[in-house]
Amino acid sequence: MTSFDVNVHYVTRVEGHGNLQAKVRDGRLEECRWEIPEAPRFFESMIRGRAYYDAPFVTSRICGICSIGHTFAAIQGIENAIGFTPSEQTMLLRQLLIHGETMQSHILHAYYLVAPDLVGAPSVVPLASSHREVVLCAIRLHRLANEWCDLIGGRTTHPISPVVGGWTHLPSAEALKGLRERIVSELPDVQATVELFKAVGVPQFERPTEYLALKLPHEYAWYGGEIASTDGGLTPLPDYKQKVKEFIVPYSTAKRARANRTSYAVGALARVNVNYDQLTPLARQAAETLGLKPICCNPYMNTVAQVVEVAHAMEDALRIIDELLARGIHEEGYAVTVRPGRGVGAVEVPRGTLYHEYTVDEQGRITDANFVIPTNQNHQNIEEDLQALVPSLEGKSTEEITLAMEMLVRAYDPCISCSTHLLDVEFI
Amino acid sequence: MGMKPKIAIFDFGCCEGCQLQIVNLEEHLLDLIGLVDVRQWREAMSEHADDYDIALVEGSITRESEIPRLQAIRRQAKVLVALGACAHTGGVNALKNQRPMAEALQTVYGEQASAFDTIPTRPLSAVVQVDLAVPGCPIDRTELVEVVKALLLGKMPALPTYPVCVQCKMAENTCVFDLGLTCMGPVTRAGCRAICPSFGNRCLGCRGLIPDPNVNAHKEVLAEHGRTVEDILAEYRLFGGAEEERP
């Protein structure tokens, strides 16, 4: 019977700091922990007292990779609090920008952070010479996503033009046509990505769990909707705290969450599991090629689900651009009338459902805020996956087991900077 | 090519968005990797070595335990570059300094507050000597490339000492004050090509103040546009909060 310890201080190729610990004695897993030592940053304390219109600018700084998602969760939460309904044009552009961020983040994760493991390399750096065409394909897709976000939002990281009430700057029809052509020209690279991930495959491991994602009646949900669970049931957004129950563990600065079971997962795999029928035709085809069917309980398949969502984001963006061009782009301003209230916003960001809740007073000052971050919702599920994974690797070397554990953590694409923003703790 | 400069990339309390700008260099990143030897970069690489000449450091110091780590980086690096607003000025992280630490901890962690290590946010320069800053939230990719090129040539790059207003005028933008917004452009260091006003929004002051800014004149302009002292302080504190706390 084997005895060994796994101790990974700062898992590499993830966003933020996380430690892995496992202790196996005589083939029995005595301890397995996913620790988050990331510095807490106190955003809920920072935002208090600031004007409502600063919420997107301040909270986008929670995360460099999903700053567009934080921007829109903030805008939606504030607009719900003050009772403002955005225009159809505003909503189409918001969805278009969310698709750009989804693509940017998923390509970054699938190629730069995960792919090196699948071909046995320590990072993308050696791949630049050993697999140059693969790296160039990744760069082309990543560059398109960045140009897309720069065009619509002013900047990919910490966008400038999306604000409470609408947009401070609108893309021209010419620019949208140009983006459309660029997206069409990159579709072959998406096909190549699907073929690549089909060829390399992912490790086999399954652990049934609960998956949560936003749901809308007529489209694959990214912005607002109700909270749907693979265990059944729909929860209206204002009641999110009844579904998402947060708790903390002493060895981690990040909060965790549970719903029906002891843990649940959010992210690309959860969305595909919940909203598979609403994928675009191209995305559905990619899912079939890659063998991704609901309900898939292999967490390593999250990266595959991200590839499927890249196809979805690009194809759906073409539809949105066509609709915007058919309607014509109109200056609408972004004026709002402030009334006091409480509002909840939720956006499917690359790593899962992001909730922002705000209370705004008569002067438009934020008096209270709460954020529930996707990675926090996944921490407990990651730890329970690890606890199930390690015994299944009996007979493997410590190096192989460590790699399998690191790969599992990476598959979730954890965003640890986000998860340690820290807010009011409610003891369950 | 045994003489390639050895670079390492580190992060402290931040969103890691500035490291993302390095990835966002796309094809230029491949060129860059050809010119330097990247010794460690936790976010992107599993390879790890502790001999490096240039340290690019992102993030603010927000915990006691981070101070020795930063000091060790300083001892090793010949050149230490503060990457982005959090490292350079404390960034938005310094907003937490507006409230007493005990209160912030209590609000966030409740009964378990004592278990967590947190100190008022400090920029890197409050802890160690910083040789150079790449300002901004996030950093500007073009400026980063220029800075790295200069360092590779053994030169110390110079940052603009004029305000964002200069670049904003060159971009022929409508003045943000005329749009009815307040703006930090008159006192904020240029170098961003006035990207926020170019997209119709106000300058948030993320690149820090220019040397000898005419703060009183700026406050007069802000007051002329009907802003209260509280509003003006809120503008200065968004990215400059740590300046108030500096010894």
HADDOCK unambig.tbl for C-alpha pairs under 7 A between the chains (distance, minus, plus):
assign (segid A and resid 12 and name CA) (segid B and resid 42 and name CA) 4.89 0.50 0.50
assign (segid A and resid 12 and name CA) (segid B and resid 43 and name CA) 5.67 0.50 0.50
assign (segid A and resid 12 and name CA) (segid B and resid 44 and name CA) 6.88 0.50 0.50
assign (segid A and resid 12 and name CA) (segid B and resid 45 and name CA) 6.26 0.50 0.50
assign (segid A and resid 12 and name CA) (segid B and resid 46 and name CA) 5.45 0.50 0.50
assign (segid A and resid 13 and name CA) (segid B and resid 42 and name CA) 6.08 0.50 0.50
assign (segid A and resid 13 and name CA) (segid B and resid 43 and name CA) 4.43 0.50 0.50
assign (segid A and resid 13 and name CA) (segid B and resid 44 and name CA) 4.62 0.50 0.50
assign (segid A and resid 13 and name CA) (segid B and resid 45 and name CA) 5.77 0.50 0.50
assign (segid A and resid 13 and name CA) (segid B and resid 46 and name CA) 6.85 0.50 0.50
assign (segid A and resid 14 and name CA) (segid B and resid 43 and name CA) 5.46 0.50 0.50
assign (segid A and resid 15 and name CA) (segid B and resid 43 and name CA) 5.87 0.50 0.50
assign (segid A and resid 39 and name CA) (segid B and resid 13 and name CA) 5.56 0.50 0.50
assign (segid A and resid 39 and name CA) (segid B and resid 62 and name CA) 6.93 0.50 0.50
assign (segid A and resid 41 and name CA) (segid B and resid 93 and name CA) 6.47 0.50 0.50
assign (segid A and resid 42 and name CA) (segid B and resid 96 and name CA) 6.54 0.50 0.50
assign (segid A and resid 45 and name CA) (segid B and resid 96 and name CA) 6.52 0.50 0.50
assign (segid A and resid 45 and name CA) (segid B and resid 104 and name CA) 6.20 0.50 0.50
assign (segid A and resid 46 and name CA) (segid B and resid 95 and name CA) 5.22 0.50 0.50
assign (segid A and resid 46 and name CA) (segid B and resid 96 and name CA) 5.15 0.50 0.50
assign (segid A and resid 61 and name CA) (segid B and resid 15 and name CA) 6.07 0.50 0.50
assign (segid A and resid 62 and name CA) (segid B and resid 15 and name CA) 5.56 0.50 0.50
assign (segid A and resid 63 and name CA) (segid B and resid 15 and name CA) 4.44 0.50 0.50
assign (segid A and resid 63 and name CA) (segid B and resid 16 and name CA) 6.98 0.50 0.50
assign (segid A and resid 63 and name CA) (segid B and resid 17 and name CA) 6.82 0.50 0.50
assign (segid A and resid 64 and name CA) (segid B and resid 15 and name CA) 4.91 0.50 0.50
assign (segid A and resid 64 and name CA) (segid B and resid 16 and name CA) 5.43 0.50 0.50
assign (segid A and resid 64 and name CA) (segid B and resid 17 and name CA) 3.58 0.50 0.50
assign (segid A and resid 65 and name CA) (segid B and resid 17 and name CA) 6.27 0.50 0.50
assign (segid A and resid 113 and name CA) (segid B and resid 44 and name CA) 6.52 0.50 0.50
assign (segid A and resid 122 and name CA) (segid B and resid 45 and name CA) 6.37 0.50 0.50
assign (segid A and resid 122 and name CA) (segid B and resid 46 and name CA) 5.16 0.50 0.50
assign (segid A and resid 122 and name CA) (segid B and resid 47 and name CA) 6.16 0.50 0.50
assign (segid A and resid 123 and name CA) (segid B and resid 44 and name CA) 6.62 0.50 0.50
assign (segid A and resid 123 and name CA) (segid B and resid 45 and name CA) 4.72 0.50 0.50
assign (segid A and resid 123 and name CA) (segid B and resid 46 and name CA) 6.06 0.50 0.50
assign (segid A and resid 139 and name CA) (segid B and resid 26 and name CA) 5.62 0.50 0.50
assign (segid A and resid 139 and name CA) (segid B and resid 27 and name CA) 6.78 0.50 0.50
assign (segid A and resid 143 and name CA) (segid B and resid 26 and name CA) 6.40 0.50 0.50
assign (segid A and resid 154 and name CA) (segid B and resid 199 and name CA) 6.11 0.50 0.50
assign (segid A and resid 157 and name CA) (segid B and resid 17 and name CA) 6.47 0.50 0.50
assign (segid A and resid 157 and name CA) (segid B and resid 138 and name CA) 6.75 0.50 0.50
assign (segid A and resid 160 and name CA) (segid B and resid 196 and name CA) 6.02 0.50 0.50
assign (segid A and resid 160 and name CA) (segid B and resid 199 and name CA) 6.57 0.50 0.50
assign (segid A and resid 160 and name CA) (segid B and resid 201 and name CA) 6.66 0.50 0.50
assign (segid A and resid 161 and name CA) (segid B and resid 199 and name CA) 5.89 0.50 0.50
assign (segid A and resid 161 and name CA) (segid B and resid 200 and name CA) 6.83 0.50 0.50
assign (segid A and resid 161 and name CA) (segid B and resid 201 and name CA) 6.65 0.50 0.50
assign (segid A and resid 168 and name CA) (segid B and resid 199 and name CA) 6.55 0.50 0.50
assign (segid A and resid 168 and name CA) (segid B and resid 200 and name CA) 4.91 0.50 0.50
assign (segid A and resid 168 and name CA) (segid B and resid 201 and name CA) 6.17 0.50 0.50
assign (segid A and resid 169 and name CA) (segid B and resid 199 and name CA) 5.38 0.50 0.50
assign (segid A and resid 169 and name CA) (segid B and resid 200 and name CA) 5.59 0.50 0.50
assign (segid A and resid 417 and name CA) (segid B and resid 14 and name CA) 6.84 0.50 0.50
assign (segid A and resid 417 and name CA) (segid B and resid 15 and name CA) 5.45 0.50 0.50
assign (segid A and resid 422 and name CA) (segid B and resid 108 and name CA) 5.89 0.50 0.50
assign (segid A and resid 423 and name CA) (segid B and resid 107 and name CA) 6.96 0.50 0.50
assign (segid A and resid 423 and name CA) (segid B and resid 108 and name CA) 4.41 0.50 0.50
assign (segid A and resid 424 and name CA) (segid B and resid 107 and name CA) 5.71 0.50 0.50
assign (segid A and resid 424 and name CA) (segid B and resid 108 and name CA) 4.55 0.50 0.50
assign (segid A and resid 424 and name CA) (segid B and resid 109 and name CA) 6.54 0.50 0.50
assign (segid A and resid 425 and name CA) (segid B and resid 108 and name CA) 6.04 0.50 0.50
assign (segid A and resid 425 and name CA) (segid B and resid 109 and name CA) 5.64 0.50 0.50
assign (segid A and resid 425 and name CA) (segid B and resid 110 and name CA) 6.21 0.50 0.50
